[in-house]
Amino acid sequence: MLEAAPKLSGWIVSEEDQECPTCGNEAPEYLKECPWCGSQKCDLCDMGDDTACMNCEGE
């Protein structure tokens, strides 16, 4: 039986192949919600919660 993917403190971990909507990474380890703008970011474009993401730059 397939278990639901774990969700850890804003991190969305999925066993499905997903693409990061921020940087286009085709095989992210995780997608995480940006606390500043609410967009999704992955392990490659996540610079930490104390820094704005690439989507925040336009705001």
N, C-alpha and C positions, 0 to 999 in steps of 0.2 A: 504494500500500500504506500502511495506517495504522500509524504507529510508536507504540510504547508511550510513555505520558506520562512525562516526566522526573521523577525523584525526587531532590531536592537537600537534603541534610543535614536530614532530618526533614520537609521540605516535600513535600506530595503535590499535584502539579499535574495537573489532569485537564481534558481537553477536553469531557468529559461535563458536563451540567448537574447539579450537586450542591447540596444544601442543607447549610449549616453546622449540625451538631447542637448547637452551643453557643448561638448567637444567632439561628439561623433565617434567616440571609442566604441568599437564593435564587440569587445569582450571585457566589459568592466567587471571587477571583482564585486563591487557593490554600487548601488545608487543611493545617494543621501540627499535629503532635502536641505537646501540652503536656509539657514535661520534668518538671513537678511531679506531675501526676495522670494523664497518659497519654491524656487526652481529646483530641478533634480541635477545633481552633479555626481561624478564617479570618482574612483580612487586616483585617477590621473589628473583631473582638474580640481579636486578638492584640496584647497590650500589651508584648510582649517576653519573652524567656526569664528575665529577672531579676524578673518580676512574676507573681504567681498569676493564673490566668484566672478567668472567671466560675464555672466548675465547681469550682475550688479553694476558693471562698469558703465552701462548706458543710463543708469538711474541717477 
